[in-house]
Amino acid sequence: MTEPTAGPPGELPSSQRLLRSTVIAMATAGVLLVVAVLPAEYGVDPSGIGNVLGLTEMGKIKQQLAQEAEAPASATAPEQLTQAAQPTQPAQAAAPLDSRQVAAPTTAVTQRSDSVQVVLVAGQGKEIKLAMQKGARVTYVWSTDNGGVNFETHGDTLNAPSGDFHSYGKGRNARADSGAFVAVFNGMHGWYWRNRTSGPVTVTLKTSGAYQELKRLN
């Protein structure tokens, strides 16, 4: 009887096959980089496909959020934040009074509560402030209906140089925040929100505490 012969041993891939596989893998990675990674992460779309798929806009939003996170507080807030209340002008002055120029209260303030909504279109920023005396306390809670927002809770000093304001806290891509703060001076204290999503966002704010009035500043 003839014994069966063993089959040929397994062959290793040839150098040509390895080179071809390497070239194909590199080409595939390059296509993914141009078509998906650059648009989605950096907002760069050399091929135009990222714009069609909605990846380019997502990448631009990511870059804007990253820039805001790296910038100092006075640089991330818009003009309404970085420009604190200017000194009150006399009646004969030509320049109009800013909405934040609030005279120091002279009477006791009773407790009050409010509930308001702020609608932000894509890229828009808006602000709500409370006229408060130094030492007055306010509790608050706010939330969004669709997506996160960048925000800062802060106060503008009275008759202070431009750019002088006090920050109580800030965050980015947040859907809600709650807490309390005590006014560190007579003036306007409140919240600034900016919508960095691609669609509209509605912010609902509820406040309760010792303040004279609630103002929408933009």
TAUR-V847572 format. One record per residue. N is the residue number from 1. RES is the residue in one letter. PHI is phi as a letter, one per 40 degrees, with the letter a starting at -180 (NA if undefined). Layout:
BEGIN
N	RES	PHI
N	RES	PHI
END
This chain:
BEGIN
1	M	NA
2	T	c
3	E	c
4	P	c
5	T	c
6	A	c
7	G	c
8	P	c
9	P	c
10	G	c
11	E	c
12	L	c
13	P	d
14	S	c
15	S	c
16	Q	c
17	R	c
18	L	c
19	L	c
20	R	c
21	S	c
22	T	c
23	V	c
24	I	c
25	A	c
26	M	c
27	A	c
28	T	c
29	A	c
30	G	c
31	V	c
32	L	c
33	L	c
34	V	c
35	V	c
36	A	b
37	V	c
38	L	c
39	P	c
40	A	c
41	E	b
42	Y	b
43	G	g
44	V	b
45	D	b
46	P	c
47	S	c
48	G	g
49	I	c
50	G	c
51	N	c
52	V	c
53	L	c
54	G	g
55	L	c
56	T	c
57	E	c
58	M	c
59	G	c
60	K	c
61	I	c
62	K	c
63	Q	c
64	Q	c
65	L	c
66	A	c
67	Q	c
68	E	c
69	A	c
70	E	c
71	A	c
72	P	c
73	A	d
74	S	c
75	A	c
76	T	c
77	A	c
78	P	c
79	E	d
80	Q	c
81	L	c
82	T	c
83	Q	b
84	A	c
85	A	c
86	Q	c
87	P	d
88	T	d
89	Q	c
90	P	c
91	A	d
92	Q	c
93	A	c
94	A	c
95	A	c
96	P	c
97	L	c
98	D	c
99	S	c
100	R	c
101	Q	c
102	V	b
103	A	c
104	A	c
105	P	c
106	T	b
107	T	b
108	A	c
109	V	b
110	T	c
111	Q	c
112	R	a
113	S	b
114	D	a
115	S	b
116	V	b
117	Q	b
118	V	b
119	V	c
120	L	b
121	V	c
122	A	d
123	G	g
124	Q	c
125	G	b
126	K	a
127	E	a
128	I	b
129	K	b
130	L	b
131	A	c
132	M	b
133	Q	c
134	K	d
135	G	g
136	A	c
137	R	b
138	V	b
139	T	b
140	Y	a
141	V	a
142	W	b
143	S	a
144	T	b
145	D	c
146	N	a
147	G	g
148	G	c
149	V	b
150	N	c
151	F	a
152	E	a
153	T	b
154	H	a
155	G	b
156	D	b
157	T	c
158	L	c
159	N	f
160	A	b
161	P	c
162	S	d
163	G	g
164	D	c
165	F	a
166	H	b
167	S	c
168	Y	c
169	G	i
170	K	a
171	G	a
172	R	b
173	N	f
174	A	c
175	R	c
176	A	a
177	D	a
178	S	a
179	G	i
180	A	a
181	F	a
182	V	b
183	A	c
184	V	c
185	F	a
186	N	c
187	G	i
188	M	b
189	H	b
190	G	i
191	W	b
192	Y	b
193	W	b
194	R	b
195	N	c
196	R	b
197	T	c
198	S	c
199	G	b
200	P	c
201	V	b
202	T	b
203	V	b
204	T	b
205	L	b
206	K	b
207	T	b
208	S	a
209	G	i
210	A	c
211	Y	a
212	Q	c
213	E	a
214	L	b
215	K	b
216	R	c
217	L	c
218	N	a
END
